[in-house]
Amino acid sequence: MEDKKWYKSKTLWMNGIAAVAIVYQMVTGSQFASAEEQAGIIVVINLVLRLITKSGLTA
């Protein structure tokens, strides 16, 4: 298994985008789905990304 740089990780990028979206919702008070639905979406995406992940990360 070959390692890749952290910035090439789809999982890290997806979680970073999710974190920005959560902060945006907290600041603006807007919400596109309930907190439970958003958590479920993030979990499913993370599971899929974990299943397709073939390599580890390096610094």
Helices and strands as residue ranges (DSSP letters): E 4-5, G 6-8, H 10-28, H 35-52, E 57-58
